[in-house]
Amino acid sequence: MYRWISLVSLVIMSCGQRVVSFTNSKANYKSFETYRMVNPKIDNSNLDTDSSLAYDLIKHNISIEMRKRNYEPSSVSPDLLLRYELTSSSRVETTATQSLVFPIFRVNSRTIHEAVLLLEILDQNMKLVWQGSYDLNQENKEKRVQKVIENAIGKIFTTYPYKSGESTPDPSLKALKKNK
């Protein structure tokens, strides 16, 4: 839990970076062939339609990326546990100005919404294999949720270049390819 908090803080503070990631160089990538996706916060809860749609899109796009890497989904003893989480927060930014002519203060405030998509892969011993996050505010020009999620997951996965059963990174997976 604490590593998620520190990762979210790092992402929000690092304005210039789009993807923040960590890859465990000691992980045994060659032994990984199957995975199971989980989100402990939503797996057993009732979501509203918009939230459910967003999480379905996240799961769908993660599945596409894992398929590109030849990983197979498995609900029974998977080699990897892939956690995903969408975190968001709001903050109010306030500025005050004083008129040069009249002794009047003008206060302006605006609400800033921030959102981060976090992905984490753990092995069977619950050791961190890989972690990636993306500041969704980087997609502020795009209005369609489907496109925002697709772009974010594609960009995060460029930092996970391992195919199933292989111990060396595949350079072709480090480039962002558009899904067709």
C-alpha positions in Angstrom: 0.0 0.0 0.0 2.8 2.4 0.9 4.6 1.9 -2.4 1.3 2.9 -4.2 1.1 6.1 -2.2 4.7 7.0 -2.9 4.3 6.1 -6.6 1.2 8.3 -6.9 3.0 11.2 -5.2 6.0 10.7 -7.5 3.8 10.7 -10.6 1.8 13.8 -9.5 5.0 15.8 -8.7 6.9 14.8 -11.9 5.2 17.1 -14.3 7.4 16.3 -17.3 7.2 12.5 -17.1 4.3 10.7 -18.5 5.1 7.1 -17.4 6.8 6.2 -14.1 7.9 2.6 -13.9 10.0 0.1 -11.9 11.2 -3.2 -13.3 12.7 -5.8 -10.9 15.9 -6.9 -12.6 16.1 -10.0 -10.3 12.7 -11.4 -11.3 12.7 -14.8 -13.2 10.9 -13.6 -16.3 11.5 -16.9 -18.1 9.2 -18.7 -15.7 6.2 -16.4 -16.2 3.5 -17.6 -18.7 0.1 -17.0 -17.0 -1.5 -14.1 -15.2 -4.6 -13.1 -13.3 -6.0 -9.6 -13.2 -7.3 -8.2 -9.9 -8.4 -4.9 -8.4 -9.2 -5.5 -4.7 -11.1 -2.3 -4.4 -13.7 -3.1 -7.1 -13.7 -6.8 -7.6 -16.6 -7.3 -5.1 -18.3 -4.0 -5.2 -21.2 -2.5 -7.2 -20.0 0.3 -9.5 -22.1 2.9 -11.2 -22.3 2.5 -15.0 -19.5 5.0 -15.9 -17.1 3.5 -13.4 -17.9 0.0 -14.6 -17.3 1.0 -18.2 -13.9 2.6 -17.3 -12.8 -0.5 -15.4 -14.0 -2.8 -18.2 -12.0 -0.7 -20.7 -8.9 -1.0 -18.4 -9.2 -4.7 -18.2 -9.8 -5.1 -21.9 -6.7 -3.0 -22.8 -4.5 -4.8 -20.3 -5.6 -8.1 -21.8 -4.6 -6.9 -25.3 -1.2 -5.9 -24.0 -0.6 -9.2 -22.2 -1.7 -11.1 -25.4 0.9 -9.1 -27.3 3.4 -10.6 -24.9 2.0 -14.1 -25.2 0.8 -14.4 -21.6 -2.3 -16.5 -21.0 -5.0 -15.6 -18.5 -5.5 -18.1 -15.7 -7.7 -18.2 -12.6 -5.9 -21.3 -11.2 -2.4 -20.8 -9.9 -1.2 -18.0 -12.3 2.5 -17.2 -12.4 1.7 -13.5 -12.1 -0.9 -11.4 -10.4 -1.6 -8.2 -12.3 -3.1 -5.5 -10.1 -4.7 -2.4 -11.6 -6.0 0.7 -9.9 -7.4 4.0 -10.9 -6.8 6.7 -8.3 -8.1 10.2 -8.5 -8.2 13.3 -6.3 -9.3 16.9 -6.5 -7.7 20.0 -5.1 -8.7 23.6 -5.1 -6.2 26.2 -6.3 -6.9 29.7 -5.0 -5.3 33.0 -6.0 -6.0 36.5 -4.5 -5.3 39.8 -6.2 -5.7 43.3 -5.0 -7.0 46.1 -7.1 -4.5 49.0 -7.6 -7.3 51.5 -7.7 -9.7 50.3 -5.0 -9.0 48.5 -1.7 -10.7 45.4 -3.0 -9.4 41.9 -3.0 -10.5 39.5 -5.7 -10.3 35.8 -5.0 -10.3 33.3 -7.8 -10.4 29.6 -7.3 -10.5 26.6 -9.6 -10.9 22.9 -8.9 -8.1 20.7 -10.4 -8.9 17.0 -10.9 -5.9 14.6 -11.0 -6.0 10.9 -11.9 -3.4 8.2 -12.2 -3.6 4.7 -13.6 -1.5 2.3 -11.7 -0.5 -1.2 -12.8 1.5 -3.7 -10.7 2.7 -7.3 -11.5 3.6 -9.6 -8.6 4.9 -13.1 -8.8 3.5 -16.1 -6.9 5.5 -15.2 -3.8 3.9 -11.7 -4.0 7.2 -10.1 -4.9 7.1 -7.1 -7.1 8.1 -7.9 -10.7 7.0 -4.6 -12.4 5.1 -1.5 -11.7 4.0 1.3 -14.0 1.8 4.4 -13.7 0.5 7.1 -16.0 -0.7 10.5 -15.2 -4.1 10.6 -17.0 -4.0 14.4 -17.0 -1.5 14.2 -19.8 -4.4 13.2 -22.0 -6.4 16.4 -21.3 -6.9 17.1 -25.0 -8.6 13.8 -25.5 -12.2 13.7 -24.4 -13.2 10.1 -25.1 -12.6 7.8 -22.1 -11.9 4.8 -24.3 -9.1 6.6 -26.1 -7.6 8.0 -22.9 -7.5 4.5 -21.3 -6.1 2.9 -24.5 -3.3 5.5 -24.8 -2.5 5.3 -21.1 -2.2 1.5 -21.0 -0.3 1.3 -24.2 2.2 3.9 -22.9 2.6 2.1 -19.5 3.2 -1.2 -21.1 6.1 0.1 -23.2 8.0 -0.2 -20.0 7.3 -3.9 -19.7 9.1 -5.5 -22.7 9.0 -9.1 -21.5 7.3 -11.9 -23.5 6.0 -15.0 -21.8 8.7 -17.5 -21.1 11.5 -15.2 -22.2 14.2 -13.8 -19.9 15.4 -11.0 -22.1 13.4 -7.9 -23.1 11.9 -7.7 -26.6 12.8 -4.3 -28.1 9.7 -4.3 -30.3 7.6 -4.0 -27.2 9.2 -0.8 -26.1 7.6 1.1 -28.9 4.0 2.3 -28.7 1.9 0.7 -31.4 -1.7 1.7 -32.1 -4.3 -1.0 -31.7 -6.4 -1.7 -34.7 
